[in-house]
C-alpha cells in the first residue's frame, strides 16, 4: 500500500520540514506559558525574523543568515504577548531552514518527474506578501537517510514558471507551473517527503500586468502530480490550486 512505503525517518522529516504548525504547551503545569511552534518567516538583517502578520521574532542568539525566506522552529513565553505586541523574544529549537526557490522563469518548464502533490488539507500554498508565494508540497525521493538524503534532495530542482507567450491583453489570471527536474540518470524513486519553497513573483506579476494591461486577480498554481510514483506516464493528475490575489500588503 502506498502510505506504508514511507519510512519513519521521512515521516519525522516531513513533520519538521512541512512544519505542521502544531503548537504545544511545555512543562508539567497546565498554566505553563511556554509555547513551541514553527512558521514561515522572512529574515531581517539584524538576525531577527518577521512573520506574515508583521510580528517580529527576536532570537535569544541571533545569527547571520544569507537567505530571504526561512522555516523556523522555536519556542516563546506566551505571557509576554499582549494585544499591542509587535515583537516577541524567541528561542530557536533548530537551525533555520532556508526555503528560497529558484528565480521564476517566463518560459513554461517541462518536468522530467511528477511530484507527489500539493499540501492542501492543512497547510496550503499561500501568499506571504504581495510578491512572495510559499508552496508546501510533497515529492518523491530515494529510500535513504542522513547525509544520503541531503544529497538526494540536492538533485531535485523545483522550478516555478509561466508561459509569457500565452499571455494576452485582458487576462486577469496567471498560471504558474511547479516542476521537479531531477538531475539523475535513474529517475525511479520509492518514498516521498515534504518541503516548502518560497518564490519571488515580483518580476512575473509586473510582466503579466504589462502585457495584459489589467490587474492580476487570481494565481493558478499547477503541477503534474502522481500519488503512486514519480512517473509522468501513468496515474498522472494535472493538479491545480487557485489563490485570490489582492495587492493589499507588502
Buried (B, 14 or more C-beta within 10 A) or exposed (E): EEEEBBBEBBEEBBEBBBBBEEEEEEEEEEEEBBBBBBBBBBBBEEEBBBBBEEBBBBBEEEEEBEEEBBBBBBBBBEEEBEEEEEBBBBEBEEEBBBBBBBEBBBEBBEBBBBBBBBBEEEBBBBBBBBBBBBBBBBBBBBBBBEEEBEEBBEEBBBBBBBBBEEBEEEBEBBBBBBBBBBEEEEEEBBBBBBBBBBBBBEEBBEBBBEBBEEEBEEBBBBBBBBBEBBBBEEEBEEBEBEBEBEEEEE
